[in-house]
């Protein structure tokens, strides 16, 4: 059995590592993976355990189980961070530049609101300490309480220098960093909710009774009318129709389905009436399988996460140990012991470390947003520089994703052909009619009045225009000899659908309709100096034709969502870092499994939510902009981290008091502020990116 539990109280990779190790030690647990970003534990266990047992294990490890993951997330408000940011600014100005009666007491009471604001961190840090599994919260707890307690001691002894500002600065900046991280997590989790909402809530039984999806049983015969969604996976028993499956297969042209064909829940029935037998329901359905794949991909651990686990495991206890050793060594030597021990904790407070990556991400996201690039994960910029392979979906990615008029061969002027065809197609419910209606809008054509329209199922439509009978449809509708057989063969070979225009006397024109390659695609692909793969659910001839035009040598076609996901995993096992660019629900698992998922905002919602990078404009050039920004962002990140670690190493060493330099807690507080300020100023250089 397998379940996903929401976890409360995790603040760093040391937390997730500890919970994971604790769970794996328990009898009955087969496997466990704790995801810090998603705040979840994915647990595989045997029948000897219950959900209550798993929640008890989480509690025993020092954390809180928030129940089984249900896809619902509480929204996070930004208002408290604006308010307390302004509050902190006023507080710092008053404490540094003004003197007034009872200043220390005012500062003391002034710290209370921010201590309340940061109390969850202090509580978490304390609990982790008493459980002997310190995390970043523990370091914050020790630094804050040490500086706060020592400030009270100085205040009561009528000292003019206190360190209340160190306490609230630390709490605010750590909370701000957490807020930035939580916003990214929230966007990622919304993907699961959107997946579930693809299928309708109700189903129509053959006898006309409407029931909820949960009431449908295997073997039930259901009815679906034009415009309705297929309720569950099944097999058609009666009727034929065109189904819109683009949300799942990526195929831009609706698929004709008839007796014996398999239908997928969530598909939209466009024209005919179908009776179908339910074969897969609940967790066995295609959509449920995609949900499972997305969840598994979301809960995977990257090498960066594992490395962070190891670093955090040494850094946090190391600082605490240094502080304790400093105290006892000075005590043994007969020196002032408390002051340097507190100074070590104050100076090592991770403000700079907390800001180094999140701040760079925020600034870079702002730069990206101005260009129309939306970035949802803090790891994306770093991972983009490690990419070795870029995998492109075809429909809606390298192509525009909708049917368009391609070429016209005719014995009459092209404009006249389009006016006649578009006028007739106004009355048609066939999917291809949409392409002509859009073409009429683009060209601003004046459509003609049509009378006596008749739609002939499986063939096309006829109608009278200016006392002349015209017909638009496939070759089955032709009553005369077809002079365009050669053109039809060529168009069909290239993956296009064919439409004829004829009157009572002759065939007037043949029109090819299909998806079109993006105009910027060739330039973008030529600029990406990495391995490029075309991965498509389309038929082989269609994918090969697109690959040929874009000079892509590695083409994989006719693949289902599960197979796409497996191919991405295979590439990763070969040691490749994969960026997946796609849209449609069929791409959701592979977008999440890949090292970086990229899609257009105009893509289906689940594809967009499964992606870490969204291109707000329908333009592949934004992909190149993203790669350039990522390169510069990573450079800034490395500089920030180098400074943050270098600062901690040097300043902790000085703070111990074992050098000729004496560092007072007040100077430690100022140096901490300077460290954060340096990181901020360095990061703001990213705003210069054009």
Secondary structure, 3 states (H helix, E strand, C coil): CEEEEEEECCCCHHHHHHHHHHHHCCCCEEEEEEECCCCEEEEEECCCCCHHHHHHHHHHCCCEEEEECCCCCCCCCCHHHHHHHHHHHHHHHHHHHCCCCCHHHHHHHHHHHHHHHCHHHHHHHHHHHHCCCCCHHHHHHHHHHHHHHHHHHHHHCCCCCCCHHHHHHHHHHHHHHHHHHHHHHHHHHHHHHHHHCCCCCEEEECCCCEEEHHHCCCCCEEEECCCCECCCEEEEEECCEEEECHHHHCCCCCEEECCCCEECCCCEECCCCEEEEEEECHHHCHHHHHHHHHHHHHCCCCHHHHHHHHHHHHHHHHHHHHHHHHHHHHHHHCCCCHHHHHHHHHHCCCHHHHHHHHHHHHHHHHHHHHHCEEECCCCHHHHHCCCCEEEECHHHHHECCCCEEEEEEECCCHHHHHHHHHHHHCCCCCHHHHHHHHHHHHHCCCCCCCEEEEEECCCEEEEEECCEEEEEECHHHCCCCCCCHHHHHHHHHCCCEEEEEEECCCEEEEEEEECCECCCHHHHHHHCCCEEEEECCCCHHHHHHHHHHCCCCEEECCCCHHHHHHHHHHHHHCCCCEEEECCCHHHHHHHHHCCEEEEECCCCHHHHHHCCEEECCCCCHHHHHHHHHHHHHHHHHHHHHHHHHHHHHHHHHHHCCCCCCCCCHHHHHHHHHHHHHHHHHHHHHHHHCC
